[in-house]
Amino acid sequence: MPKLAANLSFMFNEVDFLDRFAAAAKAGFKGVEYMSPYEYDKDVLVQKLAENNLTQVLHNLPAGNWGAGERGIGCHSDRTAEFEDGVDKAIDYATALGCRQINCLAGIRQSGRDPNDAREMFIRNLQFAAPRLQAAGIKLLIEAVNTRDIPGFFLTNTSQAVDIIKAVGSDNLFVQYDIYHMQIMEGDLAPTIEKHLKLIAHMQLADTPGRHEPGTGEINYDFLLGHVDKIGYQGWIGCEYKPAAKTEEGLRWTKPYLR
């Protein structure tokens, strides 16, 4: 049975962020994820996890200036020092939070930049990060993202992610497979997940169109989650969706999975 984690960057946004841990636990979640912990004191987050008996499942590497529209700096040639500092910062937070997975966003390819140059920069940064995270007992993940929501994002499909993993040459680099993004970019969800199961360390979900909860769009989640269970996926699935109404009102679909 898939293990669901509440994504606190998207869910329970009716309450302040630090109150979302309790809201997630009350709803029956055992794990949480969110994009960035760095705006908060580590000890405060550790306390929230402990108070609510929650596992920190995932967070991202520092992703640049999110408010200014940046969505990661992994492929940016002029941000190497910042990326490397971010790896140390991420390890510090993840270690404190007991988080064993960190996602690296490739970022939006810089205007006029050759795609091959961006690829090589991303590979070099991942080659820097992967062994350092491995030494700390943390998996490094990369995520393909759709270009409808984030035009110009560098990493856009599963085949590209697998190619980059092979080029990096580390046994500590995995795929974060986002069902929502990949339905938009490539479809063929069930066979793709099964084909690359050994490389998929984490998954995320939302329905499309709208990026709302399962059952609001075109993806047959009853079938897909059953398939994921059948083929033996053992990781977490983060609920990275925007509730169509209030979070609690859209949780009926989770009942079979939050027992």
C-alpha positions in Angstrom: 0.0 0.0 0.0 1.5 3.4 -1.0 2.7 5.6 1.9 1.4 9.1 1.5 3.2 12.2 2.7 1.5 15.6 3.0 3.3 18.4 1.1 3.1 21.3 3.5 4.0 23.8 0.8 0.7 23.1 -0.9 -1.6 21.5 1.6 -3.3 22.9 4.8 -2.6 26.4 3.5 -5.6 27.6 5.5 -3.2 27.8 8.5 0.2 29.2 9.2 3.1 26.9 8.0 4.2 25.8 11.4 0.6 24.8 12.3 0.4 22.5 9.2 2.4 19.8 10.9 -0.4 19.3 13.5 -3.0 19.5 10.8 -1.3 16.8 8.7 -1.0 14.5 11.7 -4.7 15.1 12.6 -5.6 14.1 9.0 -3.8 10.8 9.4 -0.5 11.5 7.6 2.7 9.9 9.0 5.1 11.8 6.8 5.5 15.3 5.5 7.6 17.0 2.8 8.0 20.6 1.7 10.1 22.5 -0.7 12.3 24.6 1.6 13.0 24.3 5.4 15.7 27.1 5.3 13.4 29.9 6.3 12.9 28.3 9.7 15.1 27.4 12.6 16.1 23.7 12.5 15.2 23.2 16.2 11.7 24.5 15.6 11.1 22.1 12.8 12.5 19.2 14.7 10.1 20.0 17.5 7.1 20.1 15.2 8.0 16.8 13.8 8.5 15.2 17.2 5.3 16.7 18.7 3.2 15.2 15.9 5.1 11.9 15.4 5.9 12.8 11.8 8.7 11.7 9.5 10.4 14.3 7.4 10.3 12.6 4.0 11.9 15.1 1.6 13.0 18.6 1.1 14.9 20.4 -1.7 18.4 21.8 -2.0 18.4 25.6 -1.8 16.8 26.7 -5.1 17.9 30.3 -5.6 15.6 33.3 -5.3 12.1 31.6 -5.5 10.3 34.9 -5.1 12.1 36.3 -8.1 11.1 33.4 -10.2 14.1 31.1 -9.9 13.3 27.4 -9.7 16.7 25.9 -8.9 20.3 26.7 -9.9 21.6 23.2 -10.7 22.3 24.0 -14.4 23.5 27.6 -13.9 27.2 28.1 -14.6 27.5 31.3 -12.7 26.1 29.9 -9.4 28.6 27.1 -8.6 29.8 28.5 -5.3 26.2 29.1 -4.2 25.2 25.6 -5.2 28.1 24.0 -3.3 27.3 26.1 -0.2 23.7 25.0 -0.6 24.7 21.3 -0.5 26.4 21.9 2.9 23.3 23.8 4.2 21.0 21.1 3.0 23.0 18.3 4.7 22.9 20.3 7.9 19.1 20.7 7.8 18.4 17.1 6.6 20.6 15.6 9.3 18.8 17.6 12.0 15.4 16.7 10.6 16.2 13.0 10.1 15.4 13.5 6.4 17.0 10.9 4.1 16.2 12.3 0.7 17.0 15.7 -0.9 15.7 16.8 -4.3 17.9 19.0 -6.6 15.9 21.2 -9.0 17.9 21.7 -12.2 16.4 25.2 -12.8 15.4 27.2 -15.8 18.0 27.2 -18.5 19.6 30.6 -18.8 18.6 32.7 -21.8 20.9 32.0 -24.8 22.6 29.2 -23.0 23.4 26.1 -25.1 21.5 23.1 -23.8 24.6 21.0 -23.8 26.4 23.5 -21.7 23.6 23.5 -19.2 23.6 19.7 -19.2 27.3 19.6 -18.4 27.0 22.1 -15.6 24.1 20.2 -14.1 26.2 17.0 -14.3 29.2 18.6 -12.6 27.0 19.9 -9.8 25.4 16.6 -9.2 28.9 14.9 -9.2 29.8 17.3 -6.4 26.6 16.8 -4.4 26.0 13.0 -4.7 29.1 11.7 -2.8 28.7 14.4 0.0 25.1 13.5 0.6 25.9 9.8 0.4 28.5 10.2 3.2 25.8 11.8 5.3 23.4 8.9 4.6 21.1 11.0 2.3 19.9 10.1 -1.2 20.1 12.8 -3.9 17.2 13.0 -6.3 16.5 14.9 -9.5 13.0 15.8 -10.8 11.7 16.4 -14.3 9.2 19.3 -14.4 6.6 20.4 -17.0 7.3 23.4 -19.1 3.7 24.6 -19.1 3.9 25.6 -15.5 7.6 26.5 -15.6 8.6 27.6 -19.1 12.3 26.9 -19.9 12.8 24.4 -17.1 15.9 22.3 -18.1 14.9 18.8 -17.0 11.6 17.9 -18.6 11.2 14.1 -18.9 12.1 10.8 -17.5 14.5 9.7 -20.3 16.5 12.9 -19.8 16.7 12.3 -16.1 17.9 8.7 -16.6 20.5 9.9 -19.1 21.8 12.5 -16.7 22.0 9.9 -13.9 24.1 7.6 -16.1 26.4 10.5 -17.0 26.9 11.5 -13.4 28.0 7.9 -12.6 27.0 7.8 -9.0 25.0 5.1 -7.2 23.6 7.9 -5.0 21.5 9.6 -7.6 17.8 8.8 -8.2 14.6 10.0 -9.8 11.9 11.9 -8.1 9.0 11.0 -10.3 6.2 13.6 -10.2 3.1 12.0 -11.7 1.5 15.4 -12.4 4.4 16.8 -14.3 5.0 13.6 -16.3 1.3 13.3 -17.3 1.7 16.7 -19.0 5.1 16.0 -20.5 5.1 12.4 -21.6 2.0 10.4 -20.4 2.4 6.6 -20.4 2.6 6.7 -16.6 2.3 3.1 -15.5 4.8 1.6 -18.0 7.3 4.4 -17.4 7.2 4.0 -13.6 7.5 0.2 -14.0 10.4 0.5 -16.4 12.4 2.8 -14.2 11.3 1.5 -10.8 14.8 0.8 -9.5 15.8 4.4 -10.0 12.6 6.0 -8.5 13.3 6.8 -4.9 10.3 9.1 -4.4 7.1 10.0 -6.1 4.7 13.0 -6.0 1.1 13.3 -7.2 -1.6 15.8 -8.3 -4.3 15.5 -10.9 -4.4 17.4 -14.1 -5.7 19.8 -15.3 -5.7 22.1 -12.3 -3.1 20.4 -10.1 -5.7 19.5 -7.6 -6.3 16.3 -5.6 -6.8 12.9 -7.2 -10.3 12.5 -8.6 -10.6 16.0 -9.9 -8.9 15.4 -13.3 -8.0 13.0 -16.0 -5.6 10.6 -14.2 -7.0 7.3 -13.1 -5.4 7.2 -9.6 -7.4 4.2 -8.4 -5.6 2.2 -11.2 -2.2 3.9 -11.0 -1.8 3.7 -7.2 -2.8 0.0 -7.3 -0.3 -0.5 -10.1 2.5 1.2 -8.1 1.7 -1.1 -5.2 1.6 -4.2 -7.4 5.0 -3.6 -8.9 6.6 -3.2 -5.5 7.3 0.5 -5.0 8.4 0.9 -1.4 8.9 4.7 -1.2 6.7 7.6 -0.2 4.3 9.5 -2.4 4.1 13.2 -1.7 0.8 14.9 -2.1 2.0 17.9 -3.9 -1.3 19.4 -5.0 -3.4 22.5 -4.6 -6.6 21.6 -2.8 -9.6 22.4 -4.9 -11.3 23.8 -1.8 -10.1 23.4 1.8 -7.5 20.7 2.3 -9.7 18.7 4.7 -12.6 18.7 2.2 -10.5 17.1 -0.4 -9.0 14.2 1.6 -11.7 11.6 1.0 -9.5 9.9 -1.6 -6.8 9.2 1.0 -8.9 7.0 3.2 -7.6 3.6 1.9 -4.0 4.8 2.3 -4.0 6.5 5.7 -5.0 3.5 7.8 
